[in-house]
């Protein structure tokens, strides 16, 4: 502790107090907003909602109980605090909707995808790739496609870092596809030669990312 300044200690305490205040406020205004009467019929006052919220916030912020910040709280833990919790896993339609939404959140925030479009006939994933020179990529696959069935196309705009020329490329996924007008085929040996200056670019990393994203080989 001797290497930690008083200011750092105060910052940590402020963060803990702020978390407690937020939880207290959210519970009182949202979780308990429809809590209007006690089990015996007595009306619930705003002060009682706030006091109950403080009790719950104190338990949730008790590090001696939970030990680590990243620990998951189960429904049983919340029920033990006398909180009424809806178990969505017991409602098939709600469980399906939440599971699908969670999957989309994971795709969006747990990967390098920044836009996802889906139509009845295709799925387009716009993703940021760390491969040098790649400006934009769109991946088109039939919804729910699983290898080795089906296939699709990946479109990318590649910027040459030597002459500044942007080239439209097409990678066929899973099976051969006709080459779209104005595009060049993704090189089989991963060596792309700029059509203007001739510089050779290694697209090995991009191929690996495409195949990992689509779970289909680039052919």
C-alpha positions in Angstrom: 0.0 0.0 0.0 3.0 2.4 0.6 3.4 2.8 -3.2 -0.2 3.9 -3.6 -0.9 7.6 -3.2 -3.7 9.0 -1.2 -5.2 10.3 -4.4 -5.3 6.9 -6.0 -6.9 5.4 -2.9 -9.5 8.2 -2.9 -10.2 7.5 -6.6 -10.8 3.8 -5.8 -13.2 4.7 -3.0 -15.0 7.2 -5.2 -15.5 4.5 -7.8 -17.0 2.2 -5.2 -19.3 4.9 -3.8 -20.4 5.9 -7.3 -21.3 2.2 -8.2 -23.4 2.0 -5.0 -25.2 5.2 -5.8 -25.9 4.1 -9.4 -27.3 0.7 -8.3 -29.4 2.4 -5.6 -30.9 4.9 -8.0 -31.6 2.3 -10.7 -33.3 -0.1 -8.3 -35.4 2.6 -6.7 -36.5 4.1 -10.1 -36.8 1.0 -12.3 -36.8 -2.3 -10.5 -39.0 -1.1 -7.7 -41.2 1.4 -9.7 -44.2 -1.0 -9.6 -43.7 -2.0 -6.0 -46.6 -0.1 -4.6 -47.7 -2.3 -1.6 -46.3 -4.7 1.0 -47.5 -8.3 1.3 -49.9 -7.3 4.0 -51.4 -4.6 1.9 -49.7 -1.5 3.4 -48.6 1.1 0.8 -44.9 1.3 0.0 -43.4 4.8 0.4 -40.7 6.3 -1.7 -38.4 6.2 1.3 -39.0 2.5 1.7 -38.0 1.9 -2.0 -34.8 3.9 -1.5 -33.9 2.1 1.7 -34.5 -1.3 0.1 -32.5 -0.3 -2.9 -29.6 0.7 -0.6 -29.7 -2.7 1.1 -29.4 -4.5 -2.2 -26.7 -2.2 -3.5 -24.7 -2.8 -0.3 -24.9 -6.5 -0.8 -24.0 -6.3 -4.5 -21.0 -4.1 -3.7 -19.7 -6.3 -0.9 -16.3 -7.5 -2.1 -15.9 -9.7 1.0 -18.8 -11.7 -0.3 -18.2 -11.8 -4.1 -14.3 -11.7 -4.0 -13.8 -10.7 -7.7 -15.4 -8.1 -9.9 -16.0 -10.5 -12.9 -18.0 -13.1 -10.9 -21.3 -14.0 -12.4 -24.4 -13.7 -10.2 -26.9 -16.5 -10.5 -30.7 -16.2 -10.0 -30.3 -18.1 -6.8 -28.0 -15.4 -5.5 -30.5 -12.7 -6.3 -33.4 -14.7 -4.9 -31.4 -15.0 -1.6 -31.5 -11.2 -1.5 -35.3 -11.4 -1.7 -35.4 -9.9 -5.2 -38.1 -11.1 -7.6 -36.4 -12.3 -10.8 -38.0 -13.6 -14.0 -36.3 -16.7 -15.2 -36.5 -16.3 -19.0 -35.2 -19.8 -19.6 -38.6 -21.1 -18.5 -40.3 -19.1 -21.2 -39.3 -20.6 -24.7 -40.2 -17.6 -26.8 -38.5 -15.1 -24.5 -35.4 -17.4 -24.2 -35.2 -17.7 -28.0 -35.4 -13.9 -28.4 -32.8 -13.2 -25.8 -30.4 -15.9 -27.0 -30.6 -14.5 -30.6 -30.0 -11.0 -29.3 -27.0 -12.1 -27.2 -25.5 -13.9 -30.2 -25.8 -10.6 -32.3 -24.1 -8.7 -29.4 -21.3 -11.2 -29.4 -20.9 -10.9 -33.2 -21.0 -7.1 -33.0 -18.8 -6.4 -30.0 -16.8 -9.6 -29.6 -15.3 -9.5 -33.1 -14.1 -7.0 -35.7 -17.5 -6.8 -37.4 -19.0 -3.3 -37.2 -22.1 -3.7 -39.4 -24.3 -6.7 -40.0 -27.0 -6.8 -42.6 -29.3 -9.8 -43.2 -31.9 -10.4 -45.9 -34.0 -13.5 -46.7 -31.3 -14.5 -49.2 -28.0 -13.2 -47.9 -26.0 -12.1 -45.0 -23.5 -9.2 -45.3 -20.9 -8.6 -42.6 -18.8 -5.4 -42.8 -15.7 -5.9 -40.8 -12.5 -4.0 -40.0 -9.5 -6.0 -40.8 -6.0 -5.3 -39.6 -4.5 -6.4 -42.9 -2.4 -3.6 -44.4 -4.1 -1.8 -47.3 -7.6 -3.2 -46.7 -10.1 -0.3 -46.8 -13.4 -2.2 -46.7 -14.7 -5.8 -46.7 -18.2 -7.2 -47.2 -18.9 -10.9 -46.7 -22.0 -12.4 -48.3 -23.3 -15.8 -47.2 -26.7 -17.5 -47.2 -28.2 -17.1 -43.7 -27.2 -20.0 -41.4 -24.7 -21.4 -43.9 -22.6 -24.2 -42.4 -19.5 -25.7 -44.0 -19.1 -27.5 -46.3 -22.6 -26.7 -47.7 -23.2 -23.6 -49.8 -20.8 -20.7 -50.3 -20.7 -17.0 -51.0 -18.5 -14.1 -52.0 -16.3 -11.6 -50.1 -15.8 -8.2 -51.6 -12.9 -6.0 -50.6 -11.3 -2.7 -51.6 -7.5 -3.0 -51.4 -5.3 0.2 -51.2 -1.8 -0.1 -52.5 0.5 1.7 -50.1 3.0 2.5 -52.8 1.0 4.2 -55.6 -2.3 4.8 -53.8 -4.4 2.7 -56.3 -7.5 1.1 -54.9 -8.4 -2.3 -56.4 -11.7 -4.2 -56.1 -11.1 -7.8 -55.2 -13.4 -10.8 -55.0 -12.9 -13.9 -52.9 -15.1 -17.0 -53.6 -16.0 -18.9 -50.4 -16.6 -22.6 -50.4 -17.1 -23.0 -54.2 -16.2 -21.2 -57.4 -18.4 -18.3 -58.4 -18.5 -16.1 -61.5 -16.2 -13.1 -61.3 -18.2 -9.8 -60.9 -17.5 -7.0 -63.4 -14.8 -4.7 -62.3 -13.2 -7.0 -59.8 -10.1 -9.1 -59.7 -10.0 -12.6 -58.2 -8.3 -13.1 -54.8 -4.9 -14.7 -55.7 -4.6 -18.4 -55.1 -1.0 -18.0 -53.8 -2.0 -14.9 -51.6 0.4 -12.7 -53.6 -1.5 -9.7 -55.0 0.3 -7.6 -57.6 -0.9 -4.0 -57.8 -2.1 -3.6 -61.4 -0.6 -0.1 -61.6 2.8 -0.2 -59.9 3.3 -3.9 -59.7 4.1 -4.0 -56.0 3.5 -7.5 -54.5 1.3 -7.6 -51.4 1.0 -10.7 -49.2 -2.6 -11.4 -48.4 -2.0 -14.5 -46.3 -3.4 -12.9 -43.1 -6.4 -11.7 -44.9 -7.2 -15.2 -46.3 -6.9 -16.6 -42.8 -9.4 -14.0 -41.5 -11.8 -14.6 -44.3 -11.8 -18.3 -43.8 -12.1 -18.0 -40.1 -15.0 -15.6 -40.5 -16.9 -17.6 -43.0 -15.8 -21.1 -41.9 -15.4 -21.8 -45.6 -12.2 -22.0 -47.7 -11.3 -19.3 -50.2 -11.3 -21.1 -53.6 
